[in-house]
Amino acid sequence: MRELHEQEPNSSGNMQPTYFDHPAVDVLERFVLHRCSEDELEIVETHMLACESCVCTLENLEVEIAATKLALEHVAAQQQEKVVSAEPRKQFWRSWFSVPTLSWAGAGLAACAFCLFAFVPAGVQLQSERGTATVTVPEWRNARLSLVDAGLPAGSLQAEVVSETGSLVWSGTATSTQGEAKLDLPRMTHPGTYFARLYTAGAEHELLAEFRFEVKFKL
Amino acid sequence: MEQLYKLFSRGIRYYLCRQLGPQELEDKVHDTFLIVVNAIRRGDLREPERLMGFVRTVVRRQVAAYIEHAVHTRREQAELETGISVADRTQNPEQEAMVKQKAELMKSALGALSKRDRDILVRFYLKEQPQEQICREMSLTETQFRLLKSRAKAKFGEIGKKKLASSGLFSVLVRANS
């Protein structure tokens, strides 16, 4: 038996293949895939029943096609998975820009700003030299005052903050080193002019320096 | 008789297995031969050159008879033994293992094919689209389709062989195929 290609004339001179000619691989493949026409099926079946080599080819083709299908299914499934997994990721990023999420994000930012405003003390430096410049301490915020005066003795000092009218607002201790005393002021809740005063520690209570500052609301 | 058996046994076995499954295959092959031999002895085969067609007719009738018997049995004995006539269509364990092994290699080979080549294979083998539909939807002539498909398969086979060779499985598969 010999192999006959699809368009090749057979030994009798016409274009129709006979039962004695080996069908082309394409035809055998169609046979395996159950896609032969009636005429083709008759030729392939009749030939194949008496041709061991074509049966062998058919068996190999069956394995090849089954493996191809399996591999294609895997690849198609993987591609599908990629598409599906890419979709939620997109949705995940998009979900960040929804109104509720943005609202929560805004609220979070506001809370952070409030914490910063309320709990982190504002650093303010005051000089003992009097002048026209006024130093402002932010209202509603803790403040750390650095009171600078070259004549301040080193060590622990008594401190007071009084209002413009002379009433005591706060008193405590401050530690002085190298002409600078630091004191942590609580929140000042009323705007106006205030004075920070430093006294010697002990019973004599001698005024060492006075510093003027303004309390104003500012961010 | 021996020559007849030698000539047709493998083809008949393959055909019956493909149509009816591997159950009682040897008995079916034997029954078919008996029918053919008896018919020849009785002189039912008037033109010896028609032997191949005659054998095909006998085999087809045998398949039809088995299916009819199975349908009848199922109808009659449905209550007692459902599934008695259900043929096992799966491949044998060796083939199964071979298919899986090849499929693993083909998976990686598929990744190396171009999108168009892969598309042709997917449409033809997986989606089982007819050639005409693939040609129409991919704007291909029949010749182009045949050429592209055979090229894709050849490329696919080439890549697969390389992978097989590198994985050391080639010799195993060659031995199994021979």
Interface residues (C-beta under 8 A of the other chain):
Chain A: Y19 D26 L33 R35 E42 E45 T46 H47 M48 L49 A50 C51 E52 C54 V55 L58 E59 N60 V63 E64 I65 A66 A67 T68 K69 L70 A71 L72 E73 H74 V75 A76
Chain B: L7 F8 R10 G11 I12 Y14 Y15 M52 G53 V55 R56 V59 R60 Q91 Q95 M98 V99 K100 K102 A103 E104 L105 M106 K107 A109 L110 G111 R118 L121 V122 Y125 L126 E128 P130 R146 F156 N177
